[in-house]
């Protein structure tokens, strides 16, 4: 486990210890949830909708060995009093990260961050990485993840960084100081706050702008069309299709996609002027393939072997509620309920059109949130791009349903085949009666579309998640046991090319963890 000396914590935060007694505490972890405590953990009292200071006694009762707070507290454990509890946590996290000599990968993007993170963690499981839990990717979640890095056990860290408004990335990027910064894409998200997509691009580019000395940025070629990415001073590794024009970058990964059968696709990939690779993976959306290509590139940069990756890639599965398919006795479901933007909605609909080609289709569409002045245009465009066929149904949920409907009618849909509901819960009874159809379900988090799903569907999602979780828990031990074999071959040509180079809390809500989206010679890629 990580280890934080009380003297270091005081020096790093500028705070003062009270209630020390005869023994200074040494801390092994931090939590902002008074119920999620254990021995040798420090409870960080944050001020959110509720004041964490009011729950310090609860934290002690649940095992906290120390408190970080903005005032003295009447508790029987040491209290580190600081000016700002959140800033103190962030400072501890930053300085802990600076002591870490293994690679740190940070991932951001308008969509696909969590999927890319999870795929990369699976591909590099033999490195036993510290990874962002769920998508706790903001000013609270990032420092909590950084403080979980174990200097001895974790051979790398994978940190997700998300922002919901301008000027938030700098704080996260300076904390993480990644050795490799991955940007999945720039899209139509949070436009209520960013106003225009170019502002989103500038904000995302802040992460690679803050990589460590000799650090890398890994992106798809299309991001170079944004000035903010084209002018980055760090080294760039760019993913480009085999037939794309010449790319000016420090490393270029070329790829070509081929169809194997209805269930699998092939990926031919090469480092321009270097090695060639081939992988097979279960069929997935174009956007998810782009995420996978990023994960593969980073894995190769960090020394993974083709045969090692191939075994992992051929068994990849979507995360729960993020593009997975569930089949019951009555119907099939394409579940992408977690979130939605125009970019991800279009990608999911295109994928659904292919895999559900021969089925009667039911579209359950929730609103796409935070689009600002572009709300009307993108909901209407989405509706108008869904082709009508006899027997198909559209179920529209929540705000902007009427705009979706306008687009659907323009695409030739019949009004009788379109239904509108105020909430997801109202849809459940309708879906329970659907038979012999393929049901598409996608919308922004605000819609909570999982509440529309029949009980048998939810049960299958839960069971699949538990099975996957069990497999993942078992996998690292097996992979670590194989690691010495990998170590022997790490000085191959590819690596030399890069060598220079869920819980609901009383104090902190689950959403508070997530956005509304050292020495150079010791870090060889």
PyMOL commands that set and color helices and strands:
alter all, ss='L'
color gray80, all
select helices_A, chain A and resi 6-13+52-61+85-98+113-123+125-127+141-146+169-176+191-194+197-209+221-225+227-230+286-301+306-313+342-355+372-384+401-410+415-417+424-431+445-447+449-452+455-488+493-497+510-513+520-522
alter helices_A, ss='H'
color red, helices_A
select strands_A, chain A and resi 4-5+16-18+26-27+29-31+41-44+66-69+78-81+103-108+130-131+156-160+180-183+216-220+235-241+251-259+264-271+276-282+324-327+332-336+361-366+393-397+418-421+438-442
alter strands_A, ss='S'
color yellow, strands_A
deselect
rebuild
show_as cartoon
